[in-house]
Amino acid sequence: MPETTGVILVDHGSRFAAANDQLHEVAALYQRVSGRPIVTAAHMELARPSIAEAFDECVRRGATRVVVHPYFLAPGRHSTTDIPRLAAEAAARHPGIGYHVTAPLGLDEKITQVIEQRIGACEHAGFQCDYCTSRAPCRATQSAPRASEK
């Protein structure tokens, strides 16, 4: 019988629902693009589902192994120590289910493409993009006149 891999994308977790919701959107996007049948999101702390709850969900949906991906840019204590520990604790509840924790996003040329898209969008909008105007102004909008001031 072939193994079925469940994937858990893990972020830190936040007290802000919008931040937590975005990880669930990333997981849904990843599932659609990758075609993997079992993909879920988890938060290391501050929000649910926890890594243990997401691991349980993967097993419930038929995963025979689970890959945990820290959705972090760089290796640090959370991605190298905390998440592997929490994944091991979750896996211990499911004897016979293998698991692996990947490296965080790290260095990849594709990340620079996303950075350039963000910068280009900001320049294109004259530093008045929806992101800046719907939140506290970024440094660029503080030094540039708003559209209504031009």
Backbone as numpy.savetxt, mean C-alpha at the origin, in Angstrom:
# Nx Ny Nz CAx CAy CAz Cx Cy Cz
-1.72 -30.97 -6.69 -2.56 -29.80 -6.69 -1.67 -28.55 -6.69
-1.87 -27.61 -7.63 -1.03 -26.41 -7.67 -1.31 -25.51 -6.47
-0.27 -24.81 -6.06 -0.43 -23.88 -4.95 -1.20 -22.64 -5.41
-1.99 -22.11 -4.52 -2.71 -20.88 -4.77 -2.12 -19.82 -3.84
-1.63 -18.74 -4.44 -0.99 -17.70 -3.66 -1.97 -16.58 -3.32
-2.04 -16.25 -2.06 -2.77 -15.08 -1.60 -1.76 -13.96 -1.40
-2.15 -12.75 -1.72 -1.26 -11.60 -1.60 -1.88 -10.60 -0.62
-1.05 -10.14 0.31 -1.49 -9.11 1.26 -0.58 -7.90 1.08
-1.17 -6.76 0.76 -0.43 -5.50 0.72 -0.61 -4.83 2.08
0.50 -4.49 2.73 0.45 -3.96 4.09 1.04 -2.56 4.14
0.27 -1.63 4.70 0.82 -0.31 4.99 0.86 -0.12 6.51
1.24 1.05 6.94 1.35 1.31 8.37 -0.01 1.32 9.04
-0.98 1.93 8.39 -2.28 2.16 9.00 -2.34 3.59 9.49
-3.52 4.16 9.48 -3.68 5.56 9.83 -4.97 5.79 10.59
-5.02 6.89 11.30 -6.28 7.29 11.93 -7.21 7.95 10.91
-6.68 8.27 9.73 -7.46 8.90 8.67 -8.00 7.84 7.73
-9.31 7.74 7.65 -9.95 6.72 6.82 -9.52 6.80 5.37
-9.35 8.01 4.84 -8.97 8.15 3.43 -7.62 7.51 3.15
-6.71 7.60 4.08 -5.40 6.97 3.90 -5.54 5.45 3.88
-6.33 4.91 4.78 -6.55 3.46 4.81 -7.31 2.99 3.58
-8.30 3.77 3.17 -9.08 3.41 1.98 -8.20 3.33 0.75
-7.20 4.19 0.66 -6.36 4.19 -0.53 -5.61 2.86 -0.68
-5.18 2.25 0.41 -4.50 0.96 0.30 -5.46 -0.09 -0.26
-6.71 -0.03 0.14 -7.70 -0.99 -0.39 -7.90 -0.75 -1.89
-7.84 0.51 -2.31 -7.93 0.82 -3.74 -6.70 0.30 -4.49
-5.53 0.42 -3.88 -4.30 -0.11 -4.50 -4.40 -1.63 -4.61
-4.89 -2.28 -3.58 -5.03 -3.74 -3.62 -6.01 -4.17 -4.72
-7.12 -3.47 -4.85 -8.08 -3.79 -5.91 -7.48 -3.56 -7.29
-6.74 -2.48 -7.44 -6.06 -2.20 -8.71 -5.03 -3.28 -9.02
-4.22 -3.64 -8.02 -3.22 -4.69 -8.22 -3.90 -6.00 -8.61
-4.99 -6.34 -7.96 -5.69 -7.58 -8.28 -6.18 -7.55 -9.73
-6.75 -6.43 -10.13 -7.26 -6.32 -11.51 -6.12 -6.42 -12.52
-5.04 -5.72 -12.29 -3.92 -5.70 -13.23 -3.17 -7.02 -13.25
-2.96 -7.61 -12.07 -2.18 -8.85 -11.99 -2.99 -10.09 -12.36
-4.30 -10.01 -12.19 -5.14 -11.17 -12.42 -5.09 -12.19 -11.30
-4.42 -11.86 -10.22 -4.35 -12.79 -9.08 -5.72 -12.86 -8.41
-6.18 -14.06 -8.08 -7.53 -14.18 -7.53 -7.67 -13.77 -6.07
-6.57 -13.83 -5.30 -6.66 -13.55 -3.87 -5.69 -12.42 -3.53
-6.22 -11.23 -3.38 -5.43 -10.05 -3.01 -6.24 -9.29 -1.97
-5.57 -8.90 -0.91 -6.24 -8.12 0.13 -5.28 -7.10 0.71
-5.83 -6.17 1.44 -5.03 -5.13 2.10 -5.07 -5.36 3.60
-4.00 -4.90 4.27 -3.94 -4.97 5.73 -3.15 -3.78 6.23
-3.39 -3.46 7.48 -2.69 -2.35 8.12 -1.91 -2.90 9.31
-0.68 -2.46 9.42 0.18 -2.94 10.49 -0.39 -2.57 11.86
-0.94 -1.37 11.96 -1.55 -0.92 13.21 -2.54 0.20 12.91
-3.28 0.60 13.89 -4.20 1.73 13.85 -5.48 1.51 13.05
-5.57 0.49 12.24 -6.77 0.27 11.42 -6.92 -1.22 11.14
-8.09 -1.56 10.66 -8.37 -2.95 10.31 -8.62 -3.04 8.82
-8.37 -4.17 8.23 -7.99 -5.42 8.86 -6.50 -5.44 9.24
-6.22 -6.21 10.25 -4.84 -6.44 10.67 -4.19 -7.45 9.72
-2.91 -7.63 9.86 -2.22 -8.65 9.06 -2.80 -10.02 9.35
-3.08 -10.31 10.62 -3.66 -11.62 10.98 -5.03 -11.81 10.34
-5.85 -10.75 10.36 -7.19 -10.86 9.75 -7.09 -11.06 8.24
-6.17 -10.34 7.60 -6.00 -10.49 6.15 -5.45 -11.88 5.82
-4.55 -12.39 6.64 -4.00 -13.73 6.43 -5.13 -14.76 6.53
-5.95 -14.62 7.57 -7.11 -15.52 7.72 -8.00 -15.47 6.48
-8.23 -14.27 5.96 -9.08 -14.10 4.78 -8.48 -14.80 3.57
-7.18 -14.68 3.38 -6.52 -15.36 2.25 -6.71 -16.88 2.35
-6.51 -17.42 3.54 -6.67 -18.87 3.74 -8.13 -19.26 3.52
-9.05 -18.47 4.05 -10.48 -18.76 3.86 -10.84 -18.80 2.38
-10.19 -17.94 1.59 -10.47 -17.89 0.15 -9.69 -18.92 -0.65
-8.91 -19.77 0.02 -8.26 -20.88 -0.66 -6.76 -20.77 -0.86
-6.13 -19.78 -0.28 -4.68 -19.65 -0.44 -3.97 -20.79 0.28
-3.00 -21.37 -0.40 -2.16 -22.41 0.21 -0.79 -21.85 0.57
-0.53 -20.63 0.15 0.64 -19.86 0.59 0.25 -18.39 0.50
0.94 -17.57 1.29 0.61 -16.15 1.35 1.89 -15.34 1.19
1.82 -14.35 0.32 2.92 -13.41 0.15 2.48 -12.08 0.73
3.27 -11.58 1.65 2.99 -10.31 2.33 3.93 -9.26 1.75
3.35 -8.21 1.20 4.16 -7.14 0.61 4.04 -5.87 1.43
5.15 -5.42 2.06 5.10 -4.13 2.76 5.01 -3.00 1.74
3.92 -2.29 1.76 3.70 -1.16 0.84 4.37 0.07 1.45
5.69 0.01 1.48 6.56 1.05 2.02 7.60 1.36 0.97
8.13 2.56 0.97 9.15 2.92 -0.01 10.52 2.36 0.32
10.89 2.34 1.57 12.25 1.96 1.94 12.24 0.95 3.06
13.31 0.16 3.16 13.39 -0.76 4.29 13.59 0.02 5.59
12.91 -0.39 6.58 13.00 0.23 7.90 12.50 -0.78 8.92
12.36 -0.34 10.13 11.97 -1.25 11.21 10.65 -1.95 10.92
9.67 -1.22 10.40 8.37 -1.84 10.14 8.47 -2.92 9.07
9.15 -2.62 7.96 9.18 -3.59 6.85 10.17 -4.72 7.09
11.18 -4.50 7.92 12.18 -5.56 8.13 11.99 -6.34 9.42
11.25 -5.76 10.38 11.09 -6.43 11.68 9.63 -6.63 12.05
8.86 -5.55 12.11 7.49 -5.63 12.61 6.58 -6.45 11.71
6.58 -6.16 10.43 5.69 -6.89 9.50 6.09 -8.37 9.41
7.38 -8.71 9.29 7.71 -10.15 9.31 7.27 -10.85 10.60
7.40 -10.17 11.74 6.97 -10.76 13.01 5.45 -10.98 13.01
4.70 -9.97 12.58 3.24 -10.10 12.55 2.79 -11.16 11.54
3.49 -11.26 10.42 3.17 -12.29 9.43 3.45 -13.69 10.00
4.56 -13.84 10.71 4.88 -15.13 11.32 3.83 -15.52 12.36
3.38 -14.55 13.15 2.34 -14.83 14.14 1.04 -15.25 13.45
0.70 -14.59 12.35 -0.51 -14.94 11.61 -0.38 -16.32 10.99
0.78 -16.60 10.42 1.01 -17.90 9.78 0.97 -19.04 10.79
1.41 -18.80 12.02 1.42 -19.84 13.04 0.02 -20.36 13.33
-0.99 -19.56 13.04 -2.39 -19.98 13.24 -2.88 -20.89 12.12
-2.04 -21.06 11.07 -2.43 -21.85 9.90 -1.31 -22.82 9.52
-1.15 -23.90 10.30 -0.10 -24.86 9.98 -0.28 -25.40 8.55
0.81 -25.52 7.85 0.77 -26.04 6.48 0.63 -24.96 5.43
0.39 -23.74 5.82 0.29 -22.64 4.87 1.63 -21.90 4.89
2.32 -21.93 3.78 3.59 -21.22 3.68 3.37 -19.74 3.50
4.38 -18.96 3.85 4.27 -17.51 3.66 5.65 -16.93 3.38
5.65 -15.76 2.83 6.88 -15.04 2.52 6.59 -13.55 2.63
7.56 -12.79 3.14 7.45 -11.34 3.20 8.43 -10.77 2.19
7.94 -9.95 1.26 8.79 -9.37 0.23 9.55 -8.15 0.75
10.46 -7.67 -0.06 11.10 -6.38 0.20 10.07 -5.29 -0.05
10.26 -4.11 0.54 9.36 -2.99 0.24 9.59 -2.52 -1.20
8.86 -1.51 -1.60 8.95 -1.03 -2.99 10.38 -0.70 -3.39
11.09 0.05 -2.59 12.50 0.30 -2.83 12.79 1.06 -4.11
14.02 0.87 -4.60 14.46 1.55 -5.81 13.98 0.83 -7.05
13.29 1.54 -7.88 12.85 1.00 -9.16 12.63 2.18 -10.08
13.09 2.06 -11.30 12.96 3.15 -12.26 11.50 3.56 -12.46
10.58 2.64 -12.30 9.16 2.96 -12.49 8.67 3.98 -11.45
9.26 3.97 -10.26 8.87 4.95 -9.25 9.21 6.35 -9.72
10.32 6.50 -10.43 10.69 7.83 -10.93 9.67 8.32 -11.96
9.06 7.40 -12.68 8.03 7.79 -13.65 6.81 8.37 -12.92
6.44 7.77 -11.81 5.31 8.28 -11.04 5.67 9.65 -10.46
6.89 9.79 -9.94 7.32 11.09 -9.41 7.23 12.15 -10.50
7.72 11.83 -11.68 7.69 12.80 -12.79 6.26 13.13 -13.18
5.35 12.16 -13.15 3.95 12.44 -13.44 3.36 13.42 -12.43
3.67 13.23 -11.15 3.16 14.13 -10.11 3.70 15.55 -10.31
5.00 15.65 -10.58 5.61 16.96 -10.78 5.04 17.61 -12.03
4.91 16.85 -13.10 4.34 17.39 -14.34 2.92 17.87 -14.17
2.12 17.12 -13.40 0.74 17.54 -13.15 0.70 18.84 -12.36
1.60 18.97 -11.43 1.67 20.19 -10.62 2.07 21.37 -11.50
3.07 21.18 -12.34 3.51 22.25 -13.25 2.40 22.62 -14.23
1.73 21.58 -14.78 0.67 21.80 -15.77 -0.48 22.61 -15.17
-0.75 22.39 -13.90 -1.85 23.09 -13.23 -1.41 24.44 -12.68
-0.20 24.85 -13.00 0.29 26.12 -12.47 0.40 26.10 -10.96
0.75 24.94 -10.43 0.88 24.73 -8.99 -0.44 24.99 -8.27
-1.55 24.70 -8.94 -2.88 24.86 -8.36 -3.70 23.59 -8.57
-3.07 22.44 -8.41 -3.77 21.19 -8.69 -4.83 20.90 -7.63
-5.69 19.95 -7.91 -6.75 19.57 -6.98 -6.19 19.12 -5.65
-5.07 18.44 -5.67 -4.48 17.96 -4.42 -4.12 19.14 -3.52
-3.47 20.13 -4.10 -3.03 21.28 -3.31 -4.21 22.13 -2.83
-5.17 22.36 -3.68 -6.25 23.27 -3.32 -7.29 22.63 -2.42
-7.30 21.29 -2.33 -8.27 20.63 -1.46 -7.69 20.35 -0.08
-6.43 20.65 0.13 -5.77 20.42 1.41 -5.01 21.68 1.79
-4.26 21.58 2.85 -3.39 22.70 3.22 -2.42 22.92 2.06
-2.20 24.16 1.68 -1.36 24.44 0.52 0.05 23.88 0.66
0.58 23.40 -0.44 1.97 22.94 -0.44 2.89 24.16 -0.54
4.18 23.95 -0.39 5.12 25.07 -0.44 5.05 25.80 -1.78
4.83 25.05 -2.86 4.78 25.69 -4.18 3.60 26.65 -4.27
2.45 26.28 -3.70 1.30 27.17 -3.79 1.43 28.34 -2.83
2.22 28.20 -1.79 2.42 29.31 -0.87 3.26 30.41 -1.52
4.16 30.02 -2.44 5.02 31.01 -3.07 4.47 31.48 -4.42
3.51 30.75 -4.97 2.92 31.13 -6.26 1.54 31.74 -6.02
1.18 32.75 -6.77 -0.16 33.33 -6.58 -1.24 32.34 -7.00
-2.33 32.32 -6.27 -3.47 31.48 -6.63 -4.11 32.02 -7.89
-4.86 31.15 -8.57 -5.51 31.56 -9.83 -6.38 32.79 -9.61
-7.04 32.89 -8.47 -7.91 34.02 -8.19 -7.11 35.31 -7.92
-5.81 35.17 -7.66 -4.97 36.33 -7.39 -4.25 36.84 -8.63
-4.36 36.12 -9.73 -3.63 36.49 -10.96 -4.35 37.57 -11.71
